[in-house]
Amino acid sequence: MTQLAEQLDKKLATWTPEVAAQVEQLVSDVIAMADANALDLLPSRPVVQKVLDLLDES
């Protein structure tokens, strides 16, 4: 198991069931997108932040 998988496994046990379920869904979504080679279709965090900043300015 990779270090990331081990960290996720440990964290899932410490979070509330609701948070753990949300994280599991997000990770499942990322895996599905990676399998479909669709990750490059997502905007990067800096791009999303810039849009949010622009919306805040108006």
PyMOL Python script that loads the backbone (N, CA, C, O; Angstrom):
from pymol import cmd

cmd.read_pdbstr("""\
ATOM      1  N   MET A   1       0.859  -1.175   0.000  1.00  0.00           N
ATOM      2  CA  MET A   1       0.000   0.000   0.000  1.00  0.00           C
ATOM      3  C   MET A   1       0.902   1.234   0.000  1.00  0.00           C
ATOM      4  O   MET A   1       1.919   1.264   0.693  1.00  0.00           O
ATOM      5  N   THR A   2       0.532   2.233  -0.766  1.00  0.00           N
ATOM      6  CA  THR A   2       1.335   3.455  -0.820  1.00  0.00           C
ATOM      7  C   THR A   2       1.144   4.273   0.448  1.00  0.00           C
ATOM      8  O   THR A   2       0.212   4.047   1.221  1.00  0.00           O
ATOM      9  N   GLN A   3       2.044   5.227   0.646  1.00  0.00           N
ATOM     10  CA  GLN A   3       1.957   6.089   1.816  1.00  0.00           C
ATOM     11  C   GLN A   3       0.642   6.870   1.799  1.00  0.00           C
ATOM     12  O   GLN A   3       0.020   7.057   2.844  1.00  0.00           O
ATOM     13  N   LEU A   4       0.226   7.318   0.643  1.00  0.00           N
ATOM     14  CA  LEU A   4      -1.030   8.060   0.539  1.00  0.00           C
ATOM     15  C   LEU A   4      -2.220   7.184   0.916  1.00  0.00           C
ATOM     16  O   LEU A   4      -3.111   7.626   1.641  1.00  0.00           O
ATOM     17  N   ALA A   5      -2.240   5.954   0.432  1.00  0.00           N
ATOM     18  CA  ALA A   5      -3.336   5.042   0.756  1.00  0.00           C
ATOM     19  C   ALA A   5      -3.368   4.736   2.251  1.00  0.00           C
ATOM     20  O   ALA A   5      -4.438   4.656   2.855  1.00  0.00           O
ATOM     21  N   GLU A   6      -2.194   4.567   2.835  1.00  0.00           N
ATOM     22  CA  GLU A   6      -2.132   4.320   4.277  1.00  0.00           C
ATOM     23  C   GLU A   6      -2.648   5.521   5.063  1.00  0.00           C
ATOM     24  O   GLU A   6      -3.387   5.363   6.035  1.00  0.00           O
ATOM     25  N   GLN A   7      -2.255   6.726   4.635  1.00  0.00           N
ATOM     26  CA  GLN A   7      -2.714   7.942   5.316  1.00  0.00           C
ATOM     27  C   GLN A   7      -4.230   8.075   5.202  1.00  0.00           C
ATOM     28  O   GLN A   7      -4.900   8.402   6.182  1.00  0.00           O
ATOM     29  N   LEU A   8      -4.768   7.826   4.023  1.00  0.00           N
ATOM     30  CA  LEU A   8      -6.207   7.904   3.822  1.00  0.00           C
ATOM     31  C   LEU A   8      -6.932   6.886   4.701  1.00  0.00           C
ATOM     32  O   LEU A   8      -7.954   7.203   5.309  1.00  0.00           O
ATOM     33  N   ASP A   9      -6.406   5.673   4.766  1.00  0.00           N
ATOM     34  CA  ASP A   9      -7.014   4.629   5.579  1.00  0.00           C
ATOM     35  C   ASP A   9      -7.056   5.033   7.054  1.00  0.00           C
ATOM     36  O   ASP A   9      -8.067   4.830   7.727  1.00  0.00           O
ATOM     37  N   LYS A  10      -5.969   5.599   7.550  1.00  0.00           N
ATOM     38  CA  LYS A  10      -5.926   6.047   8.947  1.00  0.00           C
ATOM     39  C   LYS A  10      -6.894   7.202   9.191  1.00  0.00           C
ATOM     40  O   LYS A  10      -7.597   7.219  10.202  1.00  0.00           O
ATOM     41  N   LYS A  11      -6.933   8.160   8.280  1.00  0.00           N
ATOM     42  CA  LYS A  11      -7.800   9.322   8.445  1.00  0.00           C
ATOM     43  C   LYS A  11      -9.275   8.949   8.390  1.00  0.00           C
ATOM     44  O   LYS A  11     -10.079   9.486   9.153  1.00  0.00           O
ATOM     45  N   LEU A  12      -9.634   8.044   7.505  1.00  0.00           N
ATOM     46  CA  LEU A  12     -11.035   7.637   7.389  1.00  0.00           C
ATOM     47  C   LEU A  12     -11.560   7.102   8.716  1.00  0.00           C
ATOM     48  O   LEU A  12     -12.734   7.276   9.043  1.00  0.00           O
ATOM     49  N   ALA A  13     -10.691   6.453   9.473  1.00  0.00           N
ATOM     50  CA  ALA A  13     -11.099   5.891  10.759  1.00  0.00           C
ATOM     51  C   ALA A  13     -11.282   6.962  11.828  1.00  0.00           C
ATOM     52  O   ALA A  13     -11.932   6.711  12.844  1.00  0.00           O
ATOM     53  N   THR A  14     -10.721   8.153  11.617  1.00  0.00           N
ATOM     54  CA  THR A  14     -10.797   9.203  12.641  1.00  0.00           C
ATOM     55  C   THR A  14     -11.896  10.223  12.369  1.00  0.00           C
ATOM     56  O   THR A  14     -12.353  10.905  13.287  1.00  0.00           O
ATOM     57  N   TRP A  15     -12.318  10.329  11.124  1.00  0.00           N
ATOM     58  CA  TRP A  15     -13.333  11.320  10.771  1.00  0.00           C
ATOM     59  C   TRP A  15     -14.731  10.830  11.140  1.00  0.00           C
ATOM     60  O   TRP A  15     -14.960   9.638  11.344  1.00  0.00           O
ATOM     61  N   THR A  16     -15.656  11.786  11.221  1.00  0.00           N
ATOM     62  CA  THR A  16     -17.042  11.408  11.447  1.00  0.00           C
ATOM     63  C   THR A  16     -17.523  10.578  10.251  1.00  0.00           C
ATOM     64  O   THR A  16     -16.961  10.690   9.161  1.00  0.00           O
ATOM     65  N   PRO A  17     -18.540   9.761  10.438  1.00  0.00           N
ATOM     66  CA  PRO A  17     -19.037   8.957   9.312  1.00  0.00           C
ATOM     67  C   PRO A  17     -19.457   9.813   8.107  1.00  0.00           C
ATOM     68  O   PRO A  17     -19.279   9.405   6.960  1.00  0.00           O
ATOM     69  N   GLU A  18     -20.007  10.982   8.373  1.00  0.00           N
ATOM     70  CA  GLU A  18     -20.438  11.852   7.275  1.00  0.00           C
ATOM     71  C   GLU A  18     -19.246  12.352   6.470  1.00  0.00           C
ATOM     72  O   GLU A  18     -19.264  12.330   5.239  1.00  0.00           O
ATOM     73  N   VAL A  19     -18.213  12.801   7.170  1.00  0.00           N
ATOM     74  CA  VAL A  19     -17.011  13.301   6.490  1.00  0.00           C
ATOM     75  C   VAL A  19     -16.329  12.158   5.747  1.00  0.00           C
ATOM     76  O   VAL A  19     -15.914  12.327   4.600  1.00  0.00           O
ATOM     77  N   ALA A  20     -16.209  11.006   6.385  1.00  0.00           N
ATOM     78  CA  ALA A  20     -15.584   9.850   5.744  1.00  0.00           C
ATOM     79  C   ALA A  20     -16.337   9.464   4.470  1.00  0.00           C
ATOM     80  O   ALA A  20     -15.711   9.136   3.462  1.00  0.00           O
ATOM     81  N   ALA A  21     -17.647   9.500   4.503  1.00  0.00           N
ATOM     82  CA  ALA A  21     -18.448   9.160   3.320  1.00  0.00           C
ATOM     83  C   ALA A  21     -18.222  10.174   2.197  1.00  0.00           C
ATOM     84  O   ALA A  21     -18.134   9.798   1.029  1.00  0.00           O
ATOM     85  N   GLN A  22     -18.129  11.454   2.551  1.00  0.00           N
ATOM     86  CA  GLN A  22     -17.868  12.481   1.533  1.00  0.00           C
ATOM     87  C   GLN A  22     -16.494  12.294   0.899  1.00  0.00           C
ATOM     88  O   GLN A  22     -16.344  12.405  -0.318  1.00  0.00           O
ATOM     89  N   VAL A  23     -15.498  12.010   1.726  1.00  0.00           N
ATOM     90  CA  VAL A  23     -14.149  11.798   1.210  1.00  0.00           C
ATOM     91  C   VAL A  23     -14.117  10.560   0.321  1.00  0.00           C
ATOM     92  O   VAL A  23     -13.507  10.582  -0.749  1.00  0.00           O
ATOM     93  N   GLU A  24     -14.760   9.495   0.748  1.00  0.00           N
ATOM     94  CA  GLU A  24     -14.803   8.282  -0.069  1.00  0.00           C
ATOM     95  C   GLU A  24     -15.439   8.561  -1.427  1.00  0.00           C
ATOM     96  O   GLU A  24     -14.968   8.056  -2.446  1.00  0.00           O
ATOM     97  N   GLN A  25     -16.506   9.361  -1.449  1.00  0.00           N
ATOM     98  CA  GLN A  25     -17.156   9.688  -2.716  1.00  0.00           C
ATOM     99  C   GLN A  25     -16.237  10.517  -3.606  1.00  0.00           C
ATOM    100  O   GLN A  25     -16.151  10.275  -4.810  1.00  0.00           O
ATOM    101  N   LEU A  26     -15.552  11.494  -3.017  1.00  0.00           N
ATOM    102  CA  LEU A  26     -14.630  12.328  -3.795  1.00  0.00           C
ATOM    103  C   LEU A  26     -13.488  11.494  -4.376  1.00  0.00           C
ATOM    104  O   LEU A  26     -13.130  11.654  -5.542  1.00  0.00           O
ATOM    105  N   VAL A  27     -12.924  10.613  -3.569  1.00  0.00           N
ATOM    106  CA  VAL A  27     -11.833   9.758  -4.047  1.00  0.00           C
ATOM    107  C   VAL A  27     -12.344   8.834  -5.148  1.00  0.00           C
ATOM    108  O   VAL A  27     -11.654   8.619  -6.145  1.00  0.00           O
ATOM    109  N   SER A  28     -13.527   8.294  -4.981  1.00  0.00           N
ATOM    110  CA  SER A  28     -14.119   7.443  -6.022  1.00  0.00           C
ATOM    111  C   SER A  28     -14.313   8.216  -7.313  1.00  0.00           C
ATOM    112  O   SER A  28     -14.069   7.689  -8.398  1.00  0.00           O
ATOM    113  N   ASP A  29     -14.749   9.457  -7.203  1.00  0.00           N
ATOM    114  CA  ASP A  29     -14.935  10.293  -8.390  1.00  0.00           C
ATOM    115  C   ASP A  29     -13.605  10.546  -9.099  1.00  0.00           C
ATOM    116  O   ASP A  29     -13.532  10.483 -10.326  1.00  0.00           O
ATOM    117  N   VAL A  30     -12.559  10.832  -8.332  1.00  0.00           N
ATOM    118  CA  VAL A  30     -11.237  11.084  -8.920  1.00  0.00           C
ATOM    119  C   VAL A  30     -10.721   9.821  -9.605  1.00  0.00           C
ATOM    120  O   VAL A  30     -10.157   9.901 -10.696  1.00  0.00           O
ATOM    121  N   ILE A  31     -10.906   8.661  -8.982  1.00  0.00           N
ATOM    122  CA  ILE A  31     -10.481   7.406  -9.596  1.00  0.00           C
ATOM    123  C   ILE A  31     -11.219   7.185 -10.916  1.00  0.00           C
ATOM    124  O   ILE A  31     -10.613   6.797 -11.915  1.00  0.00           O
ATOM    125  N   ALA A  32     -12.514   7.430 -10.916  1.00  0.00           N
ATOM    126  CA  ALA A  32     -13.303   7.251 -12.143  1.00  0.00           C
ATOM    127  C   ALA A  32     -12.832   8.202 -13.241  1.00  0.00           C
ATOM    128  O   ALA A  32     -12.728   7.812 -14.404  1.00  0.00           O
ATOM    129  N   MET A  33     -12.549   9.445 -12.870  1.00  0.00           N
ATOM    130  CA  MET A  33     -12.062  10.404 -13.872  1.00  0.00           C
ATOM    131  C   MET A  33     -10.682  10.002 -14.394  1.00  0.00           C
ATOM    132  O   MET A  33     -10.408  10.135 -15.586  1.00  0.00           O
ATOM    133  N   ALA A  34      -9.815   9.513 -13.508  1.00  0.00           N
ATOM    134  CA  ALA A  34      -8.488   9.069 -13.938  1.00  0.00           C
ATOM    135  C   ALA A  34      -8.599   7.878 -14.890  1.00  0.00           C
ATOM    136  O   ALA A  34      -7.880   7.805 -15.887  1.00  0.00           O
ATOM    137  N   ASP A  35      -9.498   6.948 -14.579  1.00  0.00           N
ATOM    138  CA  ASP A  35      -9.710   5.795 -15.451  1.00  0.00           C
ATOM    139  C   ASP A  35     -10.189   6.218 -16.834  1.00  0.00           C
ATOM    140  O   ASP A  35      -9.886   5.566 -17.833  1.00  0.00           O
ATOM    141  N   ALA A  36     -10.939   7.312 -16.882  1.00  0.00           N
ATOM    142  CA  ALA A  36     -11.472   7.809 -18.153  1.00  0.00           C
ATOM    143  C   ALA A  36     -10.546   8.840 -18.806  1.00  0.00           C
ATOM    144  O   ALA A  36     -10.903   9.456 -19.811  1.00  0.00           O
ATOM    145  N   ASN A  37      -9.357   9.022 -18.228  1.00  0.00           N
ATOM    146  CA  ASN A  37      -8.411  10.031 -18.723  1.00  0.00           C
ATOM    147  C   ASN A  37      -9.054  11.405 -18.825  1.00  0.00           C
ATOM    148  O   ASN A  37      -8.805  12.152 -19.771  1.00  0.00           O
ATOM    149  N   ALA A  38      -9.887  11.731 -17.836  1.00  0.00           N
ATOM    150  CA  ALA A  38     -10.623  12.989 -17.874  1.00  0.00           C
ATOM    151  C   ALA A  38     -10.131  14.008 -16.852  1.00  0.00           C
ATOM    152  O   ALA A  38     -10.731  15.074 -16.712  1.00  0.00           O
ATOM    153  N   LEU A  39      -9.060  13.704 -16.140  1.00  0.00           N
ATOM    154  CA  LEU A  39      -8.589  14.638 -15.122  1.00  0.00           C
ATOM    155  C   LEU A  39      -8.114  15.959 -15.718  1.00  0.00           C
ATOM    156  O   LEU A  39      -8.217  17.003 -15.075  1.00  0.00           O
ATOM    157  N   ASP A  40      -7.595  15.916 -16.941  1.00  0.00           N
ATOM    158  CA  ASP A  40      -7.107  17.151 -17.551  1.00  0.00           C
ATOM    159  C   ASP A  40      -8.247  18.086 -17.948  1.00  0.00           C
ATOM    160  O   ASP A  40      -8.000  19.222 -18.353  1.00  0.00           O
ATOM    161  N   LEU A  41      -9.482  17.624 -17.837  1.00  0.00           N
ATOM    162  CA  LEU A  41     -10.630  18.467 -18.159  1.00  0.00           C
ATOM    163  C   LEU A  41     -11.038  19.362 -16.996  1.00  0.00           C
ATOM    164  O   LEU A  41     -11.816  20.300 -17.172  1.00  0.00           O
ATOM    165  N   LEU A  42     -10.515  19.074 -15.813  1.00  0.00           N
ATOM    166  CA  LEU A  42     -10.855  19.856 -14.632  1.00  0.00           C
ATOM    167  C   LEU A  42     -10.001  21.112 -14.574  1.00  0.00           C
ATOM    168  O   LEU A  42      -8.816  21.070 -14.907  1.00  0.00           O
ATOM    169  N   PRO A  43     -10.589  22.235 -14.153  1.00  0.00           N
ATOM    170  CA  PRO A  43      -9.769  23.439 -13.996  1.00  0.00           C
ATOM    171  C   PRO A  43      -8.847  23.279 -12.788  1.00  0.00           C
ATOM    172  O   PRO A  43      -9.182  22.604 -11.814  1.00  0.00           O
ATOM    173  N   SER A  44      -7.689  23.909 -12.873  1.00  0.00           N
ATOM    174  CA  SER A  44      -6.753  23.830 -11.754  1.00  0.00           C
ATOM    175  C   SER A  44      -7.244  24.694 -10.598  1.00  0.00           C
ATOM    176  O   SER A  44      -8.080  25.577 -10.787  1.00  0.00           O
ATOM    177  N   ARG A  45      -6.727  24.440  -9.416  1.00  0.00           N
ATOM    178  CA  ARG A  45      -7.117  25.219  -8.237  1.00  0.00           C
ATOM    179  C   ARG A  45      -6.819  26.711  -8.419  1.00  0.00           C
ATOM    180  O   ARG A  45      -7.653  27.540  -8.055  1.00  0.00           O
ATOM    181  N   PRO A  46      -5.652  27.078  -8.972  1.00  0.00           N
ATOM    182  CA  PRO A  46      -5.400  28.515  -9.172  1.00  0.00           C
ATOM    183  C   PRO A  46      -6.421  29.172 -10.102  1.00  0.00           C
ATOM    184  O   PRO A  46      -6.799  30.325  -9.898  1.00  0.00           O
ATOM    185  N   VAL A  47      -6.861  28.440 -11.118  1.00  0.00           N
ATOM    186  CA  VAL A  47      -7.860  28.990 -12.036  1.00  0.00           C
ATOM    187  C   VAL A  47      -9.185  29.193 -11.311  1.00  0.00           C
ATOM    188  O   VAL A  47      -9.822  30.237 -11.451  1.00  0.00           O
ATOM    189  N   VAL A  48      -9.593  28.201 -10.542  1.00  0.00           N
ATOM    190  CA  VAL A  48     -10.844  28.307  -9.782  1.00  0.00           C
ATOM    191  C   VAL A  48     -10.754  29.472  -8.799  1.00  0.00           C
ATOM    192  O   VAL A  48     -11.704  30.242  -8.660  1.00  0.00           O
ATOM    193  N   GLN A  49      -9.609  29.603  -8.115  1.00  0.00           N
ATOM    194  CA  GLN A  49      -9.446  30.684  -7.150  1.00  0.00           C
ATOM    195  C   GLN A  49      -9.497  32.047  -7.833  1.00  0.00           C
ATOM    196  O   GLN A  49     -10.077  32.988  -7.293  1.00  0.00           O
ATOM    197  N   LYS A  50      -8.899  32.160  -9.008  1.00  0.00           N
ATOM    198  CA  LYS A  50      -8.923  33.434  -9.734  1.00  0.00           C
ATOM    199  C   LYS A  50     -10.358  33.814 -10.096  1.00  0.00           C
ATOM    200  O   LYS A  50     -10.743  34.976  -9.969  1.00  0.00           O
ATOM    201  N   VAL A  51     -11.140  32.850 -10.541  1.00  0.00           N
ATOM    202  CA  VAL A  51     -12.544  33.116 -10.874  1.00  0.00           C
ATOM    203  C   VAL A  51     -13.298  33.556  -9.621  1.00  0.00           C
ATOM    204  O   VAL A  51     -14.068  34.516  -9.659  1.00  0.00           O
ATOM    205  N   LEU A  52     -13.077  32.855  -8.517  1.00  0.00           N
ATOM    206  CA  LEU A  52     -13.745  33.237  -7.271  1.00  0.00           C
ATOM    207  C   LEU A  52     -13.350  34.641  -6.815  1.00  0.00           C
ATOM    208  O   LEU A  52     -14.189  35.409  -6.344  1.00  0.00           O
ATOM    209  N   ASP A  53     -12.062  34.967  -6.960  1.00  0.00           N
ATOM    210  CA  ASP A  53     -11.591  36.309  -6.615  1.00  0.00           C
ATOM    211  C   ASP A  53     -12.263  37.362  -7.487  1.00  0.00           C
ATOM    212  O   ASP A  53     -12.673  38.415  -6.998  1.00  0.00           O
ATOM    213  N   LEU A  54     -12.372  37.074  -8.775  1.00  0.00           N
ATOM    214  CA  LEU A  54     -13.028  38.018  -9.683  1.00  0.00           C
ATOM    215  C   LEU A  54     -14.492  38.204  -9.337  1.00  0.00           C
ATOM    216  O   LEU A  54     -15.011  39.317  -9.425  1.00  0.00           O
ATOM    217  N   LEU A  55     -15.162  37.140  -8.947  1.00  0.00           N
ATOM    218  CA  LEU A  55     -16.561  37.239  -8.557  1.00  0.00           C
ATOM    219  C   LEU A  55     -16.717  38.039  -7.267  1.00  0.00           C
ATOM    220  O   LEU A  55     -17.685  38.782  -7.106  1.00  0.00           O
ATOM    221  N   ASP A  56     -15.764  37.886  -6.350  1.00  0.00           N
ATOM    222  CA  ASP A  56     -15.801  38.641  -5.105  1.00  0.00           C
ATOM    223  C   ASP A  56     -15.620  40.139  -5.333  1.00  0.00           C
ATOM    224  O   ASP A  56     -16.172  40.956  -4.596  1.00  0.00           O
ATOM    225  N   GLU A  57     -14.843  40.494  -6.361  1.00  0.00           N
ATOM    226  CA  GLU A  57     -14.574  41.899  -6.651  1.00  0.00           C
ATOM    227  C   GLU A  57     -15.801  42.631  -7.160  1.00  0.00           C
ATOM    228  O   GLU A  57     -15.948  43.835  -6.949  1.00  0.00           O
ATOM    229  N   SER A  58     -16.677  41.903  -7.828  1.00  0.00           N
ATOM    230  CA  SER A  58     -17.850  42.577  -8.409  1.00  0.00           C
ATOM    231  C   SER A  58     -18.998  42.689  -7.457  1.00  0.00           C
ATOM    232  O   SER A  58     -20.044  43.232  -7.813  1.00  0.00           O
TER     233      SER A  58
END
""", "prot")
cmd.dss("prot")
cmd.show_as("cartoon", "prot")
cmd.util.cbc("prot")
cmd.orient("prot")
